[in-house]
């Protein structure tokens, strides 16, 4: 039974990784299909990496984004585990998160997707949208955490 639970978690993590891989740029897929290219083709032009905002200007804000994102997701994982342990009638409502490994994989996938979105928004100069996304994520994860904690405290 433990082997099956572990394999289920690995399969969930694999699904998350595959979902993230689908978002890869089409150029990378074309290069993979056509086979190895010359060294000149492998180097991207300098214009491809230019953006409106230099990385140095957004590093502190991005670190704050990741801190709040990690704190919210960690609190949700902790409160979910607590509620499932303390409340016999409670269950995980997410259809992909029925065991702890799957929930961890989902949180890693969520952190990666939201973190990448915030980074790209900041690189494009949309600091306000990135900050709004940060606080929206904190609000949503905070709601999940409060709900789980109330169930754990009440035991029902």
N, CA, C and O atoms as a GROMACS GRO file, in nm:
protein
  624
    1UNK      N    1   0.082  -0.120   0.000
    1UNK     CA    2   0.000   0.000   0.000
    1UNK      C    3   0.086   0.126   0.000
    1UNK      O    4   0.056   0.221  -0.071
    2UNK      N    5   0.195   0.126   0.080
    2UNK     CA    6   0.282   0.243   0.082
    2UNK      C    7   0.346   0.264  -0.055
    2UNK      O    8   0.363   0.378  -0.099
    3UNK      N    9   0.381   0.156  -0.122
    3UNK     CA   10   0.440   0.169  -0.255
    3UNK      C   11   0.342   0.235  -0.350
    3UNK      O   12   0.380   0.322  -0.429
    4UNK      N   13   0.215   0.193  -0.343
    4UNK     CA   14   0.115   0.251  -0.432
    4UNK      C   15   0.095   0.399  -0.403
    4UNK      O   16   0.082   0.478  -0.496
    5UNK      N   17   0.092   0.438  -0.273
    5UNK     CA   18   0.076   0.578  -0.240
    5UNK      C   19   0.194   0.660  -0.291
    5UNK      O   20   0.176   0.769  -0.344
    6UNK      N   21   0.314   0.606  -0.276
    6UNK     CA   22   0.432   0.676  -0.325
    6UNK      C   23   0.430   0.690  -0.476
    6UNK      O   24   0.466   0.795  -0.529
    7UNK      N   25   0.387   0.586  -0.544
    7UNK     CA   26   0.380   0.592  -0.690
    7UNK      C   27   0.273   0.691  -0.735
    7UNK      O   28   0.292   0.761  -0.835
    8UNK      N   29   0.161   0.698  -0.663
    8UNK     CA   30   0.058   0.794  -0.697
    8UNK      C   31   0.112   0.937  -0.688
    8UNK      O   32   0.085   1.020  -0.774
    9UNK      N   33   0.188   0.964  -0.582
    9UNK     CA   34   0.247   1.097  -0.566
    9UNK      C   35   0.345   1.129  -0.678
    9UNK      O   36   0.348   1.241  -0.728
   10UNK      N   37   0.424   1.029  -0.717
   10UNK     CA   38   0.519   1.048  -0.826
   10UNK      C   39   0.444   1.073  -0.957
   10UNK      O   40   0.485   1.158  -1.037
   11UNK      N   41   0.335   1.001  -0.978
   11UNK     CA   42   0.256   1.022  -1.100
   11UNK      C   43   0.194   1.161  -1.100
   11UNK      O   44   0.188   1.226  -1.205
   12UNK      N   45   0.147   1.207  -0.984
   12UNK     CA   46   0.092   1.343  -0.977
   12UNK      C   47   0.199   1.446  -1.008
   12UNK      O   48   0.175   1.541  -1.081
   13UNK      N   49   0.318   1.426  -0.953
   13UNK     CA   50   0.428   1.520  -0.980
   13UNK      C   51   0.463   1.518  -1.129
   13UNK      O   52   0.491   1.622  -1.188
   14UNK      N   53   0.462   1.400  -1.189
   14UNK     CA   54   0.491   1.388  -1.331
   14UNK      C   55   0.387   1.462  -1.414
   14UNK      O   56   0.422   1.526  -1.514
   15UNK      N   57   0.260   1.454  -1.376
   15UNK     CA   58   0.154   1.525  -1.448
   15UNK      C   59   0.178   1.675  -1.439
   15UNK      O   60   0.162   1.746  -1.538
   16UNK      N   61   0.217   1.725  -1.321
   16UNK     CA   62   0.244   1.868  -1.305
   16UNK      C   63   0.360   1.910  -1.393
   16UNK      O   64   0.354   2.013  -1.460
   17UNK      N   65   0.468   1.830  -1.394
   17UNK     CA   66   0.584   1.862  -1.475
   17UNK      C   67   0.548   1.860  -1.623
   17UNK      O   68   0.594   1.945  -1.699
   18UNK      N   69   0.468   1.764  -1.663
   18UNK     CA   70   0.428   1.757  -1.804
   18UNK      C   71   0.341   1.876  -1.842
   18UNK      O   72   0.352   1.928  -1.953
   19UNK      N   73   0.256   1.920  -1.751
   19UNK     CA   74   0.171   2.036  -1.779
   19UNK      C   75   0.256   2.161  -1.796
   19UNK      O   76   0.229   2.245  -1.881
   20UNK      N   77   0.360   2.173  -1.714
   20UNK     CA   78   0.450   2.287  -1.727
   20UNK      C   79   0.531   2.278  -1.856
   20UNK      O   80   0.563   2.380  -1.917
   21UNK      N   81   0.564   2.156  -1.898
   21UNK     CA   82   0.644   2.138  -2.019
   21UNK      C   83   0.563   2.173  -2.145
   21UNK      O   84   0.621   2.211  -2.247
   22UNK      N   85   0.432   2.161  -2.137
   22UNK     CA   86   0.348   2.195  -2.252
   22UNK      C   87   0.362   2.342  -2.287
   22UNK      O   88   0.348   2.381  -2.403
   23UNK      N   89   0.390   2.424  -2.186
   23UNK     CA   90   0.400   2.568  -2.209
   23UNK      C   91   0.536   2.609  -2.266
   23UNK      O   92   0.564   2.728  -2.278
   24UNK      N   93   0.620   2.513  -2.301
   24UNK     CA   94   0.752   2.545  -2.357
   24UNK      C   95   0.735   2.616  -2.490
   24UNK      O   96   0.638   2.591  -2.562
   25UNK      N   97   0.828   2.704  -2.524
   25UNK     CA   98   0.816   2.776  -2.651
   25UNK      C   99   0.822   2.682  -2.771
   25UNK      O  100   0.886   2.577  -2.767
   26UNK      N  101   0.754   2.720  -2.876
   26UNK     CA  102   0.748   2.638  -2.996
   26UNK      C  103   0.885   2.626  -3.062
   26UNK      O  104   0.914   2.525  -3.126
   27UNK      N  105   0.969   2.726  -3.046
   27UNK     CA  106   1.102   2.721  -3.107
   27UNK      C  107   1.184   2.607  -3.048
   27UNK      O  108   1.259   2.540  -3.120
   28UNK      N  109   1.171   2.584  -2.919
   28UNK     CA  110   1.246   2.475  -2.856
   28UNK      C  111   1.198   2.341  -2.909
   28UNK      O  112   1.278   2.250  -2.929
   29UNK      N  113   1.067   2.327  -2.932
   29UNK     CA  114   1.014   2.203  -2.986
   29UNK      C  115   1.063   2.182  -3.129
   29UNK      O  116   1.095   2.070  -3.168
   30UNK      N  117   1.069   2.289  -3.206
   30UNK     CA  118   1.116   2.278  -3.344
   30UNK      C  119   1.261   2.233  -3.347
   30UNK      O  120   1.298   2.148  -3.427
   31UNK      N  121   1.343   2.292  -3.259
   31UNK     CA  122   1.484   2.251  -3.255
   31UNK      C  123   1.497   2.105  -3.215
   31UNK      O  124   1.583   2.033  -3.267
   32UNK      N  125   1.412   2.059  -3.121
   32UNK     CA  126   1.418   1.920  -3.077
   32UNK      C  127   1.379   1.825  -3.190
   32UNK      O  128   1.436   1.716  -3.202
   33UNK      N  129   1.283   1.866  -3.271
   33UNK     CA  130   1.239   1.780  -3.382
   33UNK      C  131   1.344   1.775  -3.492
   33UNK      O  132   1.371   1.668  -3.547
   34UNK      N  133   1.403   1.890  -3.523
   34UNK     CA  134   1.499   1.896  -3.632
   34UNK      C  135   1.635   1.837  -3.597
   34UNK      O  136   1.716   1.811  -3.686
   35UNK      N  137   1.661   1.817  -3.469
   35UNK     CA  138   1.789   1.759  -3.429
   35UNK      C  139   1.890   1.865  -3.392
   35UNK      O  140   1.855   1.983  -3.384
   36UNK      N  141   2.015   1.826  -3.370
   36UNK     CA  142   2.116   1.922  -3.326
   36UNK      C  143   2.142   2.028  -3.432
   36UNK      O  144   2.151   1.999  -3.552
   37UNK      N  145   2.154   2.151  -3.386
   37UNK     CA  146   2.180   2.263  -3.476
   37UNK      C  147   2.326   2.305  -3.460
   37UNK      O  148   2.396   2.258  -3.371
   38UNK      N  149   2.368   2.394  -3.546
   38UNK     CA  150   2.504   2.443  -3.535
   38UNK      C  151   2.516   2.532  -3.412
   38UNK      O  152   2.415   2.573  -3.355
   39UNK      N  153   2.638   2.561  -3.371
   39UNK     CA  154   2.662   2.642  -3.252
   39UNK      C  155   2.602   2.781  -3.268
   39UNK      O  156   2.552   2.839  -3.171
   40UNK      N  157   2.605   2.836  -3.390
   40UNK     CA  158   2.548   2.968  -3.414
   40UNK      C  159   2.397   2.968  -3.392
   40UNK      O  160   2.340   3.066  -3.345
   41UNK      N  161   2.332   2.856  -3.426
   41UNK     CA  162   2.188   2.848  -3.406
   41UNK      C  163   2.152   2.833  -3.259
   41UNK      O  164   2.043   2.875  -3.219
   42UNK      N  165   2.238   2.775  -3.179
   42UNK     CA  166   2.209   2.752  -3.038
   42UNK      C  167   2.213   2.880  -2.957
   42UNK      O  168   2.143   2.890  -2.856
   43UNK      N  169   2.291   2.975  -2.997
   43UNK     CA  170   2.300   3.099  -2.923
   43UNK      C  171   2.186   3.191  -2.964
   43UNK      O  172   2.166   3.220  -3.082
   44UNK      N  173   2.112   3.237  -2.863
   44UNK     CA  174   2.000   3.326  -2.891
   44UNK      C  175   2.053   3.467  -2.913
   44UNK      O  176   2.152   3.507  -2.851
   45UNK      N  177   1.989   3.541  -2.998
   45UNK     CA  178   2.033   3.680  -3.019
   45UNK      C  179   2.010   3.762  -2.892
   45UNK      O  180   1.924   3.730  -2.810
   46UNK      N  181   2.090   3.868  -2.876
   46UNK     CA  182   2.082   3.951  -2.756
   46UNK      C  183   1.946   4.017  -2.744
   46UNK      O  184   1.901   4.042  -2.632
   47UNK      N  185   1.878   4.045  -2.855
   47UNK     CA  186   1.748   4.110  -2.849
   47UNK      C  187   1.643   4.021  -2.782
   47UNK      O  188   1.546   4.072  -2.726
   48UNK      N  189   1.662   3.890  -2.788
   48UNK     CA  190   1.563   3.799  -2.730
   48UNK      C  191   1.555   3.813  -2.579
   48UNK      O  192   1.451   3.783  -2.520
   49UNK      N  193   1.662   3.858  -2.514
   49UNK     CA  194   1.665   3.867  -2.369
   49UNK      C  195   1.647   4.008  -2.319
   49UNK      O  196   1.643   4.031  -2.198
   50UNK      N  197   1.635   4.103  -2.407
   50UNK     CA  198   1.616   4.240  -2.364
   50UNK      C  199   1.472   4.259  -2.316
   50UNK      O  200   1.380   4.198  -2.370
   51UNK      N  201   1.455   4.344  -2.216
   51UNK     CA  202   1.323   4.377  -2.167
   51UNK      C  203   1.323   4.521  -2.121
   51UNK      O  204   1.426   4.589  -2.124
   52UNK      N  205   1.209   4.566  -2.079
   52UNK     CA  206   1.197   4.704  -2.035
   52UNK      C  207   1.267   4.729  -1.902
   52UNK      O  208   1.313   4.840  -1.876
   53UNK      N  209   1.275   4.626  -1.818
   53UNK     CA  210   1.325   4.643  -1.682
   53UNK      C  211   1.446   4.552  -1.659
   53UNK      O  212   1.437   4.432  -1.687
   54UNK      N  213   1.557   4.605  -1.610
   54UNK     CA  214   1.672   4.519  -1.579
   54UNK      C  215   1.642   4.430  -1.457
   54UNK      O  216   1.564   4.466  -1.369
   55UNK      N  217   1.706   4.315  -1.454
   55UNK     CA  218   1.684   4.217  -1.348
   55UNK      C  219   1.717   4.276  -1.211
   55UNK      O  220   1.648   4.247  -1.113
   56UNK      N  221   1.821   4.357  -1.203
   56UNK     CA  222   1.864   4.411  -1.075
   56UNK      C  223   1.755   4.494  -1.008
   56UNK      O  224   1.746   4.500  -0.886
   57UNK      N  225   1.672   4.558  -1.090
   57UNK     CA  226   1.567   4.643  -1.035
   57UNK      C  227   1.452   4.563  -0.977
   57UNK      O  228   1.382   4.612  -0.888
   58UNK      N  229   1.429   4.441  -1.024
   58UNK     CA  230   1.314   4.363  -0.979
   58UNK      C  231   1.350   4.252  -0.881
   58UNK      O  232   1.261   4.183  -0.832
   59UNK      N  233   1.479   4.234  -0.850
   59UNK     CA  234   1.519   4.121  -0.767
   59UNK      C  235   1.456   4.126  -0.629
   59UNK      O  236   1.408   4.023  -0.581
   60UNK      N  237   1.455   4.242  -0.563
   60UNK     CA  238   1.398   4.251  -0.429
   60UNK      C  239   1.248   4.224  -0.429
   60UNK      O  240   1.197   4.152  -0.343
   61UNK      N  241   1.178   4.282  -0.524
   61UNK     CA  242   1.033   4.261  -0.532
   61UNK      C  243   1.001   4.115  -0.563
   61UNK      O  244   0.907   4.058  -0.506
   62UNK      N  245   1.078   4.053  -0.651
   62UNK     CA  246   1.054   3.913  -0.684
   62UNK      C  247   1.081   3.824  -0.562
   62UNK      O  248   1.011   3.726  -0.541
   63UNK      N  249   1.183   3.859  -0.483
   63UNK     CA  250   1.210   3.784  -0.361
   63UNK      C  251   1.092   3.795  -0.265
   63UNK      O  252   1.055   3.698  -0.200
   64UNK      N  253   1.033   3.913  -0.255
   64UNK     CA  254   0.915   3.930  -0.171
   64UNK      C  255   0.798   3.848  -0.225
   64UNK      O  256   0.725   3.784  -0.149
   65UNK      N  257   0.782   3.848  -0.357
   65UNK     CA  258   0.676   3.767  -0.417
   65UNK      C  259   0.691   3.621  -0.379
   65UNK      O  260   0.594   3.556  -0.336
   66UNK      N  261   0.810   3.569  -0.393
   66UNK     CA  262   0.834   3.427  -0.365
   66UNK      C  263   0.820   3.397  -0.216
   66UNK      O  264   0.774   3.289  -0.179
   67UNK      N  265   0.861   3.492  -0.129
   67UNK     CA  266   0.845   3.471   0.014
   67UNK      C  267   0.697   3.455   0.050
   67UNK      O  268   0.660   3.359   0.117
   68UNK      N  269   0.614   3.549   0.005
   68UNK     CA  270   0.473   3.543   0.038
   68UNK      C  271   0.405   3.423  -0.026
   68UNK      O  272   0.318   3.361   0.034
   69UNK      N  273   0.445   3.390  -0.145
   69UNK     CA  274   0.389   3.274  -0.212
   69UNK      C  275   0.425   3.146  -0.137
   69UNK      O  276   0.339   3.061  -0.112
   70UNK      N  277   0.552   3.132  -0.100
   70UNK     CA  278   0.595   3.014  -0.024
   70UNK      C  279   0.530   3.006   0.113
   70UNK      O  280   0.492   2.898   0.157
   71UNK      N  281   0.517   3.120   0.180
   71UNK     CA  282   0.455   3.121   0.313
   71UNK      C  283   0.308   3.079   0.304
   71UNK      O  284   0.260   2.999   0.385
   72UNK      N  285   0.236   3.132   0.206
   72UNK     CA  286   0.095   3.098   0.191
   72UNK      C  287   0.074   2.952   0.155
   72UNK      O  288  -0.014   2.886   0.211
   73UNK      N  289   0.153   2.902   0.063
   73UNK     CA  290   0.139   2.762   0.022
   73UNK      C  291   0.179   2.667   0.134
   73UNK      O  292   0.117   2.562   0.152
   74UNK      N  293   0.283   2.702   0.210
   74UNK     CA  294   0.326   2.619   0.322
   74UNK      C  295   0.220   2.616   0.431
   74UNK      O  296   0.192   2.511   0.488
   75UNK      N  297   0.162   2.731   0.461
   75UNK     CA  298   0.056   2.736   0.562
   75UNK      C  299  -0.064   2.652   0.519
   75UNK      O  300  -0.125   2.586   0.602
   76UNK      N  301  -0.096   2.656   0.392
   76UNK     CA  302  -0.207   2.575   0.342
   76UNK      C  303  -0.176   2.426   0.355
   76UNK      O  304  -0.262   2.348   0.395
   77UNK      N  305  -0.054   2.386   0.321
   77UNK     CA  306  -0.016   2.245   0.336
   77UNK      C  307  -0.024   2.200   0.482
   77UNK      O  308  -0.077   2.093   0.512
   78UNK      N  309   0.027   2.284   0.572
   78UNK     CA  310   0.026   2.251   0.714
   78UNK      C  311  -0.116   2.241   0.767
   78UNK      O  312  -0.150   2.146   0.837
   79UNK      N  313  -0.200   2.338   0.733
   79UNK     CA  314  -0.337   2.336   0.784
   79UNK      C  315  -0.419   2.222   0.723
   79UNK      O  316  -0.505   2.166   0.789
   80UNK      N  317  -0.392   2.189   0.599
   80UNK     CA  318  -0.462   2.075   0.536
   80UNK      C  319  -0.426   1.945   0.607
   80UNK      O  320  -0.513   1.864   0.637
   81UNK      N  321  -0.298   1.927   0.633
   81UNK     CA  322  -0.254   1.807   0.705
   81UNK      C  323  -0.316   1.800   0.844
   81UNK      O  324  -0.361   1.695   0.887
   82UNK      N  325  -0.318   1.913   0.912
   82UNK     CA  326  -0.375   1.920   1.046
   82UNK      C  327  -0.524   1.888   1.044
   82UNK      O  328  -0.572   1.810   1.127
   83UNK      N  329  -0.598   1.946   0.950
   83UNK     CA  330  -0.742   1.922   0.941
   83UNK      C  331  -0.772   1.776   0.908
   83UNK      O  332  -0.864   1.717   0.965
   84UNK      N  333  -0.696   1.718   0.818
   84UNK     CA  334  -0.720   1.577   0.782
   84UNK      C  335  -0.689   1.483   0.899
   84UNK      O  336  -0.750   1.378   0.912
   85UNK      N  337  -0.594   1.522   0.983
   85UNK     CA  338  -0.558   1.440   1.099
   85UNK      C  339  -0.661   1.455   1.212
   85UNK      O  340  -0.693   1.357   1.278
   86UNK      N  341  -0.712   1.576   1.234
   86UNK     CA  342  -0.800   1.603   1.348
   86UNK      C  343  -0.948   1.585   1.318
   86UNK      O  344  -1.027   1.565   1.411
   87UNK      N  345  -0.986   1.590   1.196
   87UNK     CA  346  -1.128   1.587   1.159
   87UNK      C  347  -1.158   1.458   1.082
   87UNK      O  348  -1.116   1.444   0.967
   88UNK      N  349  -1.229   1.364   1.145
   88UNK     CA  350  -1.255   1.236   1.076
   88UNK      C  351  -1.344   1.248   0.953
   88UNK      O  352  -1.334   1.166   0.862
   89UNK      N  353  -1.431   1.348   0.948
   89UNK     CA  354  -1.521   1.361   0.833
   89UNK      C  355  -1.464   1.452   0.725
   89UNK      O  356  -1.527   1.470   0.620
   90UNK      N  357  -1.346   1.511   0.748
   90UNK     CA  358  -1.287   1.601   0.649
   90UNK      C  359  -1.217   1.523   0.538
   90UNK      O  360  -1.169   1.411   0.560
   91UNK      N  361  -1.212   1.581   0.421
   91UNK     CA  362  -1.143   1.520   0.308
   91UNK      C  363  -1.084   1.630   0.222
   91UNK      O  364  -1.124   1.747   0.233
   92UNK      N  365  -0.991   1.594   0.136
   92UNK     CA  366  -0.931   1.690   0.044
   92UNK      C  367  -1.026   1.708  -0.073
   92UNK      O  368  -1.060   1.611  -0.142
   93UNK      N  369  -1.070   1.832  -0.097
   93UNK     CA  370  -1.166   1.858  -0.204
   93UNK      C  371  -1.101   1.859  -0.341
   93UNK      O  372  -1.169   1.838  -0.442
   94UNK      N  373  -0.972   1.884  -0.346
   94UNK     CA  374  -0.903   1.886  -0.475
   94UNK      C  375  -0.892   1.743  -0.528
   94UNK      O  376  -0.836   1.658  -0.459
   95UNK      N  377  -0.943   1.714  -0.647
   95UNK     CA  378  -0.939   1.576  -0.697
   95UNK      C  379  -0.797   1.524  -0.724
   95UNK      O  380  -0.777   1.403  -0.733
   96UNK      N  381  -0.699   1.613  -0.736
   96UNK     CA  382  -0.562   1.570  -0.762
   96UNK      C  383  -0.479   1.563  -0.635
   96UNK      O  384  -0.361   1.526  -0.642
   97UNK      N  385  -0.534   1.597  -0.519
   97UNK     CA  386  -0.453   1.605  -0.398
   97UNK      C  387  -0.496   1.514  -0.286
   97UNK      O  388  -0.504   1.557  -0.171
   98UNK      N  389  -0.525   1.387  -0.315
   98UNK     CA  390  -0.575   1.298  -0.211
   98UNK      C  391  -0.468   1.244  -0.117
   98UNK      O  392  -0.502   1.196  -0.009
   99UNK      N  393  -0.342   1.249  -0.153
   99UNK     CA  394  -0.237   1.208  -0.060
   99UNK      C  395  -0.134   1.321  -0.047
   99UNK      O  396  -0.132   1.414  -0.128
  100UNK      N  397  -0.051   1.310   0.055
  100UNK     CA  398   0.039   1.421   0.086
  100UNK      C  399   0.140   1.447  -0.026
  100UNK      O  400   0.172   1.563  -0.053
  101UNK      N  401   0.188   1.343  -0.092
  101UNK     CA  402   0.283   1.363  -0.201
  101UNK      C  403   0.219   1.442  -0.315
  101UNK      O  404   0.283   1.530  -0.374
  102UNK      N  405   0.095   1.412  -0.346
  102UNK     CA  406   0.026   1.482  -0.454
  102UNK      C  407   0.003   1.628  -0.416
  102UNK      O  408   0.017   1.717  -0.500
  103UNK      N  409  -0.033   1.653  -0.289
  103UNK     CA  410  -0.054   1.792  -0.247
  103UNK      C  411   0.076   1.872  -0.255
  103UNK      O  412   0.075   1.988  -0.296
  104UNK      N  413   0.186   1.811  -0.216
  104UNK     CA  414   0.316   1.879  -0.225
  104UNK      C  415   0.350   1.908  -0.371
  104UNK      O  416   0.396   2.017  -0.404
  105UNK      N  417   0.328   1.810  -0.458
  105UNK     CA  418   0.356   1.831  -0.601
  105UNK      C  419   0.268   1.942  -0.658
  105UNK      O  420   0.315   2.023  -0.738
  106UNK      N  421   0.143   1.946  -0.617
  106UNK     CA  422   0.054   2.052  -0.664
  106UNK      C  423   0.101   2.189  -0.616
  106UNK      O  424   0.095   2.286  -0.691
  107UNK      N  425   0.147   2.197  -0.492
  107UNK     CA  426   0.195   2.325  -0.439
  107UNK      C  427   0.323   2.369  -0.511
  107UNK      O  428   0.342   2.488  -0.537
  108UNK      N  429   0.410   2.275  -0.542
  108UNK     CA  430   0.532   2.309  -0.616
  108UNK      C  431   0.496   2.359  -0.756
  108UNK      O  432   0.553   2.457  -0.804
  109UNK      N  433   0.402   2.292  -0.820
  109UNK     CA  434   0.357   2.337  -0.953
  109UNK      C  435   0.291   2.474  -0.947
  109UNK      O  436   0.312   2.557  -1.035
  110UNK      N  437   0.210   2.496  -0.842
  110UNK     CA  438   0.146   2.627  -0.825
  110UNK      C  439   0.249   2.736  -0.804
  110UNK      O  440   0.242   2.843  -0.865
  111UNK      N  441   0.346   2.709  -0.716
  111UNK     CA  442   0.451   2.807  -0.688
  111UNK      C  443   0.531   2.838  -0.814
  111UNK      O  444   0.566   2.953  -0.839
  112UNK      N  445   0.560   2.736  -0.891
  112UNK     CA  446   0.637   2.758  -1.014
  112UNK      C  447   0.559   2.842  -1.114
  112UNK      O  448   0.613   2.936  -1.173
  113UNK      N  449   0.433   2.809  -1.134
  113UNK     CA  450   0.352   2.881  -1.232
  113UNK      C  451   0.329   3.027  -1.190
  113UNK      O  452   0.346   3.118  -1.271
  114UNK      N  453   0.290   3.048  -1.065
  114UNK     CA  454   0.264   3.185  -1.020
  114UNK      C  455   0.394   3.264  -1.013
  114UNK      O  456   0.398   3.381  -1.052
  115UNK      N  457   0.502   3.201  -0.964
  115UNK     CA  458   0.630   3.270  -0.956
  115UNK      C  459   0.681   3.312  -1.093
  115UNK      O  460   0.731   3.423  -1.109
  116UNK      N  461   0.669   3.224  -1.191
  116UNK     CA  462   0.712   3.258  -1.326
  116UNK      C  463   0.627   3.370  -1.385
  116UNK      O  464   0.679   3.460  -1.451
  117UNK      N  465   0.497   3.365  -1.360
  117UNK     CA  466   0.408   3.471  -1.407
  117UNK      C  467   0.446   3.606  -1.345
  117UNK      O  468   0.451   3.707  -1.414
  118UNK      N  469   0.472   3.605  -1.214
  118UNK     CA  470   0.511   3.730  -1.147
  118UNK      C  471   0.644   3.781  -1.202
  118UNK      O  472   0.660   3.902  -1.224
  119UNK      N  473   0.738   3.693  -1.222
  119UNK     CA  474   0.868   3.733  -1.275
  119UNK      C  475   0.853   3.797  -1.413
  119UNK      O  476   0.910   3.903  -1.441
  120UNK      N  477   0.776   3.731  -1.498
  120UNK     CA  478   0.758   3.784  -1.634
  120UNK      C  479   0.682   3.917  -1.635
  120UNK      O  480   0.711   4.005  -1.715
  121UNK      N  481   0.585   3.930  -1.544
  121UNK     CA  482   0.516   4.057  -1.534
  121UNK      C  483   0.611   4.168  -1.491
  121UNK      O  484   0.607   4.279  -1.545
  122UNK      N  485   0.696   4.139  -1.395
  122UNK     CA  486   0.792   4.240  -1.348
  122UNK      C  487   0.893   4.273  -1.458
  122UNK      O  488   0.929   4.389  -1.474
  123UNK      N  489   0.939   4.172  -1.532
  123UNK     CA  490   1.034   4.198  -1.641
  123UNK      C  491   0.972   4.285  -1.749
  123UNK      O  492   1.042   4.365  -1.812
  124UNK      N  493   0.844   4.269  -1.772
  124UNK     CA  494   0.776   4.348  -1.874
  124UNK      C  495   0.738   4.486  -1.824
  124UNK      O  496   0.682   4.566  -1.899
  125UNK      N  497   0.766   4.516  -1.696
  125UNK     CA  498   0.737   4.648  -1.642
  125UNK      C  499   0.601   4.660  -1.576
  125UNK      O  500   0.560   4.770  -1.540
  126UNK      N  501   0.530   4.549  -1.559
  126UNK     CA  502   0.397   4.551  -1.497
  126UNK      C  503   0.407   4.518  -1.348
  126UNK      O  504   0.355   4.416  -1.303
  127UNK      N  505   0.473   4.605  -1.273
  127UNK     CA  506   0.496   4.579  -1.130
  127UNK      C  507   0.364   4.576  -1.052
  127UNK      O  508   0.349   4.497  -0.959
  128UNK      N  509   0.271   4.662  -1.090
  128UNK     CA  510   0.142   4.667  -1.021
  128UNK      C  511   0.065   4.537  -1.034
  128UNK      O  512   0.007   4.489  -0.936
  129UNK      N  513   0.063   4.480  -1.155
  129UNK     CA  514  -0.007   4.353  -1.175
  129UNK      C  515   0.061   4.240  -1.100
  129UNK      O  516  -0.006   4.153  -1.044
  130UNK      N  517   0.195   4.240  -1.097
  130UNK     CA  518   0.266   4.136  -1.024
  130UNK      C  519   0.238   4.144  -0.874
  130UNK      O  520   0.220   4.042  -0.808
  131UNK      N  521   0.233   4.267  -0.821
  131UNK     CA  522   0.202   4.285  -0.679
  131UNK      C  523   0.057   4.245  -0.651
  131UNK      O  524   0.028   4.183  -0.548
  132UNK      N  525  -0.034   4.280  -0.741
  132UNK     CA  526  -0.174   4.239  -0.724
  132UNK      C  527  -0.187   4.086  -0.725
  132UNK      O  528  -0.264   4.030  -0.647
  133UNK      N  529  -0.113   4.020  -0.813
  133UNK     CA  530  -0.115   3.874  -0.816
  133UNK      C  531  -0.061   3.816  -0.686
  133UNK      O  532  -0.113   3.717  -0.635
  134UNK      N  533   0.045   3.879  -0.632
  134UNK     CA  534   0.101   3.833  -0.504
  134UNK      C  535  -0.006   3.837  -0.394
  134UNK      O  536  -0.028   3.738  -0.325
  135UNK      N  537  -0.072   3.953  -0.380
  135UNK     CA  538  -0.169   3.967  -0.270
  135UNK      C  539  -0.295   3.887  -0.295
  135UNK      O  540  -0.360   3.843  -0.200
  136UNK      N  541  -0.333   3.867  -0.421
  136UNK     CA  542  -0.446   3.778  -0.450
  136UNK      C  543  -0.413   3.636  -0.406
  136UNK      O  544  -0.496   3.568  -0.346
  137UNK      N  545  -0.289   3.591  -0.436
  137UNK     CA  546  -0.247   3.458  -0.391
  137UNK      C  547  -0.245   3.445  -0.240
  137UNK      O  548  -0.286   3.342  -0.187
  138UNK      N  549  -0.198   3.548  -0.171
  138UNK     CA  550  -0.196   3.546  -0.024
  138UNK      C  551  -0.340   3.539   0.028
  138UNK      O  552  -0.368   3.464   0.122
  139UNK      N  553  -0.430   3.616  -0.033
  139UNK     CA  554  -0.570   3.616   0.010
  139UNK      C  555  -0.633   3.478  -0.010
  139UNK      O  556  -0.699   3.428   0.081
  140UNK      N  557  -0.614   3.417  -0.125
  140UNK     CA  558  -0.674   3.286  -0.154
  140UNK      C  559  -0.614   3.179  -0.062
  140UNK      O  560  -0.689   3.101  -0.002
  141UNK      N  561  -0.482   3.174  -0.050
  141UNK     CA  562  -0.420   3.074   0.037
  141UNK      C  563  -0.456   3.097   0.184
  141UNK      O  564  -0.471   3.002   0.261
  142UNK      N  565  -0.469   3.225   0.222
  142UNK     CA  566  -0.512   3.256   0.359
  142UNK      C  567  -0.653   3.205   0.386
  142UNK      O  568  -0.681   3.154   0.495
  143UNK      N  569  -0.740   3.219   0.288
  143UNK     CA  570  -0.875   3.165   0.303
  143UNK      C  571  -0.875   3.014   0.319
  143UNK      O  572  -0.948   2.960   0.403
  144UNK      N  573  -0.795   2.946   0.239
  144UNK     CA  574  -0.784   2.800   0.252
  144UNK      C  575  -0.730   2.762   0.389
  144UNK      O  576  -0.779   2.668   0.452
  145UNK      N  577  -0.630   2.836   0.436
  145UNK     CA  578  -0.568   2.806   0.565
  145UNK      C  579  -0.667   2.826   0.679
  145UNK      O  580  -0.675   2.742   0.769
  146UNK      N  581  -0.742   2.936   0.676
  146UNK     CA  582  -0.841   2.961   0.781
  146UNK      C  583  -0.949   2.853   0.780
  146UNK      O  584  -0.988   2.804   0.886
  147UNK      N  585  -0.997   2.817   0.662
  147UNK     CA  586  -1.099   2.712   0.652
  147UNK      C  587  -1.047   2.580   0.710
  147UNK      O  588  -1.116   2.515   0.788
  148UNK      N  589  -0.927   2.540   0.671
  148UNK     CA  590  -0.870   2.414   0.721
  148UNK      C  591  -0.850   2.420   0.872
  148UNK      O  592  -0.877   2.322   0.943
  149UNK      N  593  -0.802   2.533   0.922
  149UNK     CA  594  -0.777   2.547   1.066
  149UNK      C  595  -0.907   2.540   1.146
  149UNK      O  596  -0.910   2.479   1.253
  150UNK      N  597  -1.013   2.601   1.095
  150UNK     CA  598  -1.142   2.594   1.164
  150UNK      C  599  -1.193   2.450   1.171
  150UNK      O  600  -1.244   2.406   1.274
  151UNK      N  601  -1.178   2.377   1.061
  151UNK     CA  602  -1.218   2.235   1.061
  151UNK      C  603  -1.135   2.156   1.160
  151UNK      O  604  -1.188   2.070   1.231
  152UNK      N  605  -1.006   2.183   1.165
  152UNK     CA  606  -0.919   2.109   1.257
  152UNK      C  607  -0.952   2.141   1.402
  152UNK      O  608  -0.953   2.051   1.486
  153UNK      N  609  -0.980   2.266   1.433
  153UNK     CA  610  -1.013   2.304   1.571
  153UNK      C  611  -1.147   2.249   1.616
  153UNK      O  612  -1.162   2.205   1.730
  154UNK      N  613  -1.245   2.250   1.524
  154UNK     CA  614  -1.379   2.197   1.558
  154UNK      C  615  -1.382   2.045   1.555
  154UNK      O  616  -1.464   1.984   1.624
  155UNK      N  617  -1.296   1.985   1.477
  155UNK     CA  618  -1.296   1.840   1.462
  155UNK      C  619  -1.410   1.788   1.378
  155UNK      O  620  -1.444   1.670   1.383
  156UNK      N  621  -1.472   1.877   1.300
  156UNK     CA  622  -1.580   1.834   1.209
  156UNK      C  623  -1.590   1.926   1.090
  156UNK      O  624  -1.675   1.905   1.003
   0.00000   0.00000   0.00000
